[in-house]
Amino acid sequence: MMKLYTAGLSAYSARVRMQIYAKGIKDIIFELPEHWGMPKFRERFPIGRVPVLDIDGDLIPESEVIAEYLEEIHPEPSLLGITPRKTAHIRTLARLSDIYIINNTFMLGRLTGALGRQTPAAARDNSITDQLAGEVVRNLKALDKFIGTDGFACCGRVTLADCALVPGLFMVETILPAVGVDSPIPAIANVAAYWTAIQKNEHATRVLIELRRRLEERREMIRSGALERFRAAAAAAQKEADAQG
């Protein structure tokens, strides 16, 4: 049986989980990887990120690579297009989410402490984080030109584009308000209509419930000080690992 190593608020992990739900794949179990957040984690997972697909010890990192692999070994139901051109459009939308939306919100969250501090730094107090927030808004406006208007990202059904966009838009709604920037989604017509519609899809609903639960758990860890203690332990372990060479 395959394992998908996944963690907390990883939008990239959520992307793969939504794909698994939409395809009805039953032979993959989800696990938090051993030593997650500690130096020993990188000994087995050199990139240091999740998701990672474990096939009897053979590890596949990177959400896009995992998504394509799952499409190849479980071709039905397909989350790609019925023509090469439609598949290219699906991949364009997924790339927009991965690179231009999720990556920018991820970096914005890290630099401001949006998911790690009681009081995150305001984006507009720093030129770099202000620029990242601006990039998210600009890229959502670009997405507005590509996205479908029938409740799905394209093709009139769930595709890999939806699997990437659902956690991406969740991160926009979560990160930007935390750093003093109103969510731009309501003001971007096609994206707003899509976001309202796709949240009613059963597979999107399932992954959003998971993400919102993890978000509340993260906030409780911040309130209780557990997250700060974990980070201190990780920093100490990294210092020890560096000293040992």
C-alpha positions in Angstrom: 0.0 0.0 0.0 1.3 3.5 -0.9 1.7 6.3 1.7 1.3 10.0 1.1 3.3 11.9 3.6 1.3 15.0 4.3 1.2 17.7 7.0 -0.9 20.4 8.5 -1.6 23.4 6.3 0.4 22.3 3.3 -1.6 23.5 0.3 0.5 21.3 -2.0 -0.4 18.2 0.1 -4.1 19.2 0.0 -3.9 19.4 -3.8 -2.9 15.7 -4.0 -5.4 14.7 -1.4 -8.2 16.3 -3.4 -7.0 14.4 -6.5 -7.1 11.2 -4.5 -10.6 11.9 -3.3 -11.9 12.8 -6.8 -10.4 9.7 -8.3 -11.7 7.4 -5.6 -8.2 5.9 -4.9 -8.4 3.7 -1.9 -4.9 2.2 -1.7 -3.1 5.3 -0.3 -2.8 6.0 3.4 -1.9 9.5 4.8 0.8 9.9 7.4 2.6 12.7 9.1 6.3 11.9 8.3 8.6 10.9 11.1 10.7 13.7 12.5 8.6 16.3 10.7 10.1 19.7 11.2 13.3 18.4 12.6 16.8 18.0 11.0 16.4 14.2 10.8 13.5 14.7 8.5 15.8 16.0 5.8 18.0 12.9 6.0 15.3 10.9 4.3 13.5 13.8 2.5 16.3 16.1 1.2 13.9 18.7 -0.2 12.4 19.1 3.2 8.9 19.6 2.0 5.7 17.6 1.7 3.9 15.9 0.0 6.0 12.9 -0.7 4.5 9.7 -2.1 6.1 6.5 -0.7 5.8 3.4 -2.8 7.4 0.6 -0.8 10.3 2.9 0.1 10.6 4.5 -3.3 10.0 8.2 -2.6 8.4 10.6 -5.1 8.5 14.3 -4.0 6.7 17.4 -5.5 3.0 17.6 -5.7 2.8 18.2 -9.5 5.0 15.1 -10.1 2.9 13.0 -7.8 -0.3 14.2 -9.5 0.9 13.2 -12.9 2.1 9.9 -11.6 -1.3 9.1 -10.0 -3.0 10.0 -13.3 -0.8 7.5 -15.1 -1.3 4.6 -12.7 -5.0 5.4 -12.1 -6.2 6.8 -15.4 -9.9 6.6 -14.6 -11.7 8.8 -13.9 -9.3 11.1 -15.7 -8.7 14.6 -14.2 -7.0 15.6 -17.4 -8.6 16.9 -20.7 -10.1 14.8 -23.5 -7.8 16.5 -25.9 -4.1 17.6 -25.6 -5.2 21.3 -25.8 -7.7 20.9 -22.9 -5.1 19.2 -20.9 -2.7 22.1 -21.6 -5.3 24.5 -20.2 -5.8 22.4 -17.1 -2.0 22.4 -16.5 -1.8 26.1 -17.1 -4.4 26.7 -14.4 -2.7 24.3 -12.0 0.6 26.1 -12.6 -1.0 29.5 -12.0 -2.1 28.2 -8.6 1.1 26.4 -7.7 3.7 29.0 -8.7 1.9 32.3 -8.7 -0.6 32.0 -5.9 0.4 29.2 -3.5 4.1 30.0 -3.6 3.6 33.7 -3.0 1.1 33.2 -0.2 3.5 30.6 1.3 6.4 33.0 1.3 4.2 35.8 2.6 3.1 33.7 5.4 6.6 32.7 6.4 8.0 36.3 6.3 5.1 37.8 8.3 4.5 34.9 10.6 0.9 34.8 9.5 0.5 31.1 10.7 3.2 31.2 13.4 2.7 34.3 15.6 0.0 35.7 17.8 0.4 39.0 16.0 1.7 38.7 12.4 3.7 41.5 10.9 1.6 43.7 8.6 2.5 43.2 4.9 2.6 46.9 4.3 5.3 47.4 7.0 7.8 45.7 4.7 8.5 46.2 1.0 9.1 42.5 0.3 6.0 41.3 1.9 4.0 44.1 0.4 5.3 43.1 -3.0 4.3 39.5 -2.4 0.8 40.5 -1.4 0.6 42.6 -4.6 1.8 39.7 -6.7 -1.0 37.5 -5.3 -3.6 40.1 -6.3 -2.2 40.6 -9.8 -2.0 36.8 -10.3 -5.6 36.4 -9.2 -6.6 39.0 -11.8 -4.7 37.0 -14.4 -6.5 33.8 -13.3 -9.8 35.6 -13.9 -9.0 35.6 -17.6 -8.5 31.9 -17.7 -10.9 30.3 -15.3 -14.2 28.7 -16.2 -17.6 30.2 -15.6 -19.6 27.0 -15.0 -18.5 26.3 -11.5 -15.3 24.4 -12.4 -11.9 25.6 -13.4 -12.4 24.2 -16.8 -13.9 21.3 -18.8 -17.2 21.4 -16.7 -15.9 18.9 -14.2 -13.3 18.4 -11.5 -9.8 18.4 -13.0 -6.2 18.8 -11.7 -6.8 22.5 -12.0 -9.5 22.5 -9.3 -7.3 20.3 -7.1 -4.6 23.0 -7.2 -6.9 26.0 -7.0 -9.0 25.0 -4.1 -6.1 25.0 -1.5 -4.6 28.0 -3.3 -7.6 30.1 -2.8 -8.0 28.9 0.7 -4.5 30.2 1.4 -5.3 33.5 -0.1 -8.3 33.9 2.2 -6.3 32.8 5.2 -2.9 34.5 4.8 -3.8 38.0 3.3 -6.3 39.1 6.0 -3.9 37.9 8.7 -1.4 40.5 7.5 -3.8 43.3 7.0 -4.7 42.9 3.4 -8.3 42.3 2.5 -9.0 39.2 0.5 -9.1 40.3 -3.2 -11.3 37.4 -4.3 -14.7 39.0 -3.9 -13.7 41.9 -6.2 -12.5 39.6 -9.0 -15.7 38.5 -10.7 -14.9 35.2 -12.3 -12.6 34.0 -9.5 -15.2 34.9 -6.9 -18.0 33.1 -8.8 -15.8 30.0 -9.2 -14.7 30.1 -5.5 -18.4 30.2 -4.4 -19.4 27.3 -6.6 -16.4 25.0 -6.2 -16.7 25.0 -2.4 -20.0 23.1 -2.9 -18.2 20.2 -4.7 -17.9 17.2 -2.4 -14.2 16.7 -2.9 -13.4 20.4 -2.5 -15.6 20.4 0.7 -13.7 17.5 2.1 -10.3 19.0 1.7 -11.4 22.4 2.9 -12.8 20.9 6.1 -9.4 19.3 6.6 -7.6 22.6 6.0 -9.9 24.6 8.3 -9.5 22.0 11.0 -5.7 22.2 10.7 -5.8 26.0 10.7 -7.7 25.9 14.0 -5.3 23.4 15.4 -2.4 25.7 14.4 -4.0 28.7 16.0 -4.5 26.8 19.2 -0.8 25.8 19.2 0.1 29.5 18.8 -2.2 30.5 21.7 -0.9 27.8 24.0 2.8 28.4 23.1 3.2 24.8 21.8 4.3 26.0 18.4 7.0 28.3 19.9 8.3 25.4 22.0 8.3 23.1 19.0 10.3 25.6 17.0 12.8 26.1 19.8 13.3 22.4 19.9 13.8 22.2 16.1 16.3 25.1 16.3 18.2 23.4 19.0 18.3 20.1 17.1 19.5 21.9 14.0 22.3 23.7 15.9 23.4 20.3 17.3 23.3 18.7 13.8 25.4 21.6 12.4 27.9 21.3 15.2 28.3 17.6 14.4 29.0 18.4 10.8 
